[in-house]
């Protein structure tokens, strides 16, 4: 029963933050940028002025699908951001370029996050089945649950390592937008607000992962009492 309460609380928080993010993004997408630059132009300008070479800015399908891919060194912007000339487009494109700058500068937490990706890929594939088997067989084969907990701990670590990566990319983006004067006054406040709500989605995900991990640990420890 406890696990359903945990899931319910964090599902509600996630929904609230996600809904707020979407509403903020929709609002700021309707606010034209005084500079008139598109998300693509802003991204290319930030990369160029940051001395980041060999990174392409491309359009990717979908909405809120923006991301930086370190494998092929591309800044992927959704059509609304790629073509948009709004406060939201400026904030998102600069943020994703912040990740490209992190990559170029060998930012420690980004390197750690990238190193965890292969582990997370394997863990996420088998983790739910190992945990289920571990809970069902906790009295007879507790080692199975322990293995599942270790797998889940890796995903939790990944969630928390992601936080400084996202916060730092936002910091770099906002500093650059200020220094270049691309967002000024209310524009900059709105860009900051949009990125704040985006960051909160990662915070909720990390806390939900930690709470779930603690639940599995309590099951394991309870078996030993």
C-alpha positions in Angstrom: 0.0 0.0 0.0 2.8 2.4 0.9 4.4 2.2 -2.6 1.0 3.2 -4.2 0.9 6.3 -1.9 4.4 7.2 -2.8 3.7 6.8 -6.5 0.4 8.7 -6.2 2.1 11.7 -4.5 4.8 12.0 -7.0 2.5 11.4 -10.0 0.4 14.3 -8.8 3.5 16.5 -8.3 4.8 15.5 -11.7 1.5 16.3 -13.3 1.3 19.7 -11.6 4.8 20.7 -12.6 4.4 19.4 -16.2 1.1 21.2 -16.6 2.7 24.4 -15.3 5.6 24.0 -17.6 3.4 23.5 -20.6 1.3 26.6 -19.7 4.4 28.7 -19.2 5.9 27.6 -22.4 2.7 28.2 -24.3 2.5 31.7 -22.8 6.1 32.7 -23.5 5.9 31.2 -27.0 3.4 33.9 -27.8 5.7 36.7 -26.6 7.8 37.9 -29.5 11.5 38.5 -28.9 12.6 42.1 -29.5 15.8 41.0 -31.3 13.7 39.1 -33.8 16.1 36.2 -33.8 14.8 32.6 -34.2 15.7 29.8 -32.0 18.0 28.4 -34.7 19.8 31.7 -35.0 20.2 32.1 -31.3 21.6 28.6 -30.9 24.1 29.1 -33.7 25.1 32.5 -32.3 25.7 31.1 -28.8 27.7 28.2 -30.1 29.8 30.4 -32.3 30.5 33.0 -29.5 31.2 30.3 -27.0 33.9 28.8 -29.3 32.1 25.5 -29.8 32.8 24.0 -33.1 31.5 21.0 -35.1 28.0 21.1 -33.4 25.0 21.3 -35.7 21.7 22.9 -34.9 18.9 20.8 -36.4 15.1 20.5 -36.1 13.5 17.5 -34.4 9.8 16.5 -34.6 7.5 16.9 -31.7 6.8 19.4 -28.9 9.1 20.0 -26.0 11.5 17.4 -27.6 14.5 19.8 -27.4 17.8 18.2 -26.4 21.5 18.1 -27.0 23.0 14.8 -28.4 26.6 14.4 -27.4 27.0 11.3 -29.6 26.5 13.1 -32.9 27.1 16.6 -31.4 23.8 18.1 -32.5 21.5 20.6 -30.8 18.0 19.3 -31.5 15.2 21.8 -31.4 11.5 21.2 -31.8 9.9 23.1 -34.7 8.3 25.6 -32.4 11.7 26.5 -30.9 13.8 26.1 -34.1 11.6 28.5 -36.1 10.2 30.5 -33.2 11.1 34.1 -32.5 9.8 34.1 -29.0 11.0 34.4 -25.4 10.4 30.6 -25.0 12.4 29.8 -28.1 15.3 31.9 -26.9 15.3 30.3 -23.5 15.1 26.7 -24.7 17.6 27.1 -27.5 20.2 28.8 -25.2 19.7 26.1 -22.6 20.3 23.2 -25.0 23.4 25.0 -26.3 24.4 25.2 -22.6 24.8 21.4 -22.7 26.9 21.7 -25.9 29.2 24.2 -24.0 29.4 21.8 -21.1 30.5 19.0 -23.5 33.1 21.2 -25.0 34.4 22.3 -21.6 34.4 18.7 -20.3 32.0 19.6 -17.5 32.5 17.0 -14.7 28.8 16.2 -14.0 28.1 15.8 -17.7 31.0 13.4 -18.1 29.7 11.4 -15.1 26.2 11.4 -16.5 27.4 10.1 -19.9 29.5 7.4 -18.2 26.3 6.2 -16.4 24.3 5.9 -19.6 25.4 2.3 -20.5 24.7 1.1 -17.0 21.3 2.7 -16.9 20.5 1.2 -20.3 21.1 -2.3 -19.0 19.5 -1.7 -15.6 16.3 -0.2 -16.9 15.8 -3.2 -19.2 15.8 -5.8 -16.4 15.3 -3.8 -13.2 11.5 -4.0 -12.9 11.5 -7.8 -13.3 14.4 -8.3 -10.8 12.6 -6.1 -8.3 9.3 -8.0 -8.7 11.0 -11.3 -8.3 13.0 -10.0 -5.4 9.8 -8.9 -3.5 8.0 -12.2 -4.2 11.1 -14.2 -3.1 12.4 -11.9 -0.4 12.2 -14.5 2.3 13.9 -17.3 0.3 16.2 -15.5 -2.0 16.9 -11.9 -0.6 19.9 -11.6 -2.9 17.5 -11.1 -5.9 15.9 -8.0 -4.2 19.3 -6.7 -3.3 20.4 -6.9 -7.0 17.2 -5.0 -8.0 18.0 -2.4 -5.4 21.5 -1.9 -6.7 20.1 -1.5 -10.2 17.5 1.0 -9.0 20.1 2.9 -7.0 22.0 3.4 -10.3 19.0 5.0 -11.9 18.5 7.2 -8.8 22.1 8.3 -8.9 21.6 9.1 -12.6 18.6 11.3 -11.7 20.5 13.3 -9.2 23.6 13.7 -11.4 21.3 15.1 -14.0 20.3 18.0 -11.7 23.6 19.9 -11.7 23.8 19.3 -15.4 20.5 20.9 -16.0 21.0 23.7 -13.5 24.4 24.6 -15.0 23.1 24.6 -18.5 20.4 27.0 -17.4 22.9 29.2 -15.7 25.1 29.3 -18.8 22.1 30.1 -21.0 20.7 32.9 -18.8 24.2 34.5 -18.4 24.8 34.5 -22.2 21.3 35.8 -22.9 22.0 38.7 -20.5 25.5 39.4 -21.8 24.4 39.5 -25.4 21.3 41.5 -24.7 19.1 39.0 -26.5 16.7 39.0 -23.6 16.3 42.1 -21.5 14.0 43.2 -18.7 10.7 41.3 -18.6 11.9 39.1 -21.5 14.8 37.8 -19.3 12.5 37.3 -16.3 10.1 35.2 -18.4 13.0 33.2 -19.9 14.2 32.5 -16.4 10.8 31.4 -15.3 10.3 29.0 -18.2 13.7 27.3 -17.5 12.8 27.2 -13.8 9.7 25.1 -14.4 11.7 22.8 -16.8 14.3 22.2 -14.1 11.6 21.4 -11.6 10.5 18.4 -13.7 14.0 16.9 -13.1 13.8 17.7 -9.3 10.5 15.9 -8.9 11.7 12.9 -10.9 14.9 12.6 -8.7 12.9 12.9 -5.5 10.4 10.3 -6.7 13.3 7.9 -7.6 14.9 8.4 -4.1 11.6 7.8 -2.3 11.0 4.6 -4.2 14.5 3.4 -3.6 14.1 3.9 0.1 10.9 1.9 0.0 12.6 -1.1 -1.6 15.5 -0.8 0.9 12.9 -0.8 3.8 11.4 -4.0 2.4 14.9 -5.6 2.3 15.8 -4.5 5.8 12.4 -5.5 7.1 13.0 -9.1 6.0 16.2 -9.1 8.2 14.4 -8.0 11.3 
